[in-house]
Amino acid sequence: MEQTDFKVYGYRWIVLLAFMFVVAINQLLWITFAPITGHAASYYEVSDLSIGLLSMSFMIVYIVVSIPASWAIDTYGVRVAVGIGAVLTGVFGLMRGILAENYTLVLIAQIGIAIGQPFILNAVTTVAARWFPIQERATAAGLGSLAMYLGIAVALVLTPYLTIQSDINGMLLTYGVVSLIGIIIFFVFVKERPPTPPCRPDQEERSLVFDGLKDSLRIRDFVFLLVIFFVGLGVFNAVTTWIEDIVRPRGFSIIQAGNIGGLMIVGGIIGAVAIPMLSDRNRKRTPYLLLAVIGAVLGLVGVTFASSYWLLLVSAFVFGFFLLSAGPVGFQYGAEITHPTPEGTSNGLLLLMGQISGIVFILGMDIMKSPETGSMTTSLLVLIGLMVLSLFFATRLKEPTTLMTE
């Protein structure tokens, strides 16, 4: 008999908040060293690129682990698969704090945390689909993405202060203790499913993961979306990783670099809440994706050329607001146009594109850095050009028609 009884439970917000806490911690540990690149390079007596590798390791590992993680999410569910990611994040986060004096051991711990990342991030739309009705899913995915941005913002702003107060050892140990708390919160509060589905059966059922993978790559709009994420998420990963190197040649301190990066993420947090809510309310995806790319281009131009502190802050905010708001809308758009591909699969493919491009863009920015001044203006101009190219693909996207009705 077809299941017609479905209900939305208030506990969905508890599950989402606990999931968001784990997401935020994982991303905090990813980007820890970005605002203190020069200081960390001196502390460990290594190059700036070696410090960049601590962030880039997440992208390298993601390429290998993403599809198996998506399979685990779609096969074993949120509690098991995300639980694996939470445990890896907590255990290796604490290890990184305890062994903070040794660069090699910190890198090994960072890789351990990185293995946990796709088990967590690839589940954003799965958590939304398990607990939320269709008209709230972009909002739920937006809040999941907000957690990513919040963790990054805390790291960018707080890390320089903690480093000045207690040096790198104390800073990493503090983060390690917090990451251990994340394990406890996740397993105490996260449940796999509500007692009854939050939507109609046709909005819940999904295909087998590898069948969905093949089917999704045959969809023109999803391929275009992959290109947009390849550029947009890659630009975000590269700019975030090199934020201190970008502004250092203009005379800004690590505190100012952290504030610039932090305000960029604050803009993203606001955008990740506001834009998906508007998308859900108007039952439209593509206009908001197009708006996000246009705004991100304008913000990146400001980040590239601004020489005054206040203009850099404004540009970073605009860049973050528009670029990061595209994430949750794009994730939900991808889940809708690839239905019945599992959410973990479509979500994982989109994130995978950004990890691959992130590696390329991070290395490219380091290679193109001016040997005399350390300026990254040339590489930032290349990124602007790629963003303009992605704007073309955004104009070609068609609105989904099958899942936007209740």
Buried (B, 14 or more C-beta within 10 A) or exposed (E): EEEEEBEBBEEBEBBBBBBBBBBBBBBBBBBBBBBBBBBBBEBBEBEBBBBBBBBBBBBBBBBEBBBEBBBBBBEBBBBEBBBBBBBBBBBBBBBBBEBBEEBEBBBBBBBBBBBBBBBBBBBBBBBBBBBBBBBBBBBBBBBBBBBBBBBBBBBBBBBBBBBEEEBBBBBBBBBBEBBBEBBEBBEEBBBEEBEEBBBBEEBBEBBBBBBBBEBBEEBEBBEBBBBBBBBBBBBBBBBBBBBBBBBBBBEBEBEBBBBBBBBBBBBBBBBBBEBBBBBBEEBBBBBBBBBBBBBBBBBBBBBBEBEEBEEBBBBBBBBBBBBBBBBBBBBBBBBBBBBBBBBBBBBBBBBBBBBBBBBBBBBBBBEBBEEEEBBBBEBBBBBBEBBBEBBEBBEEBEBBEEBBEE
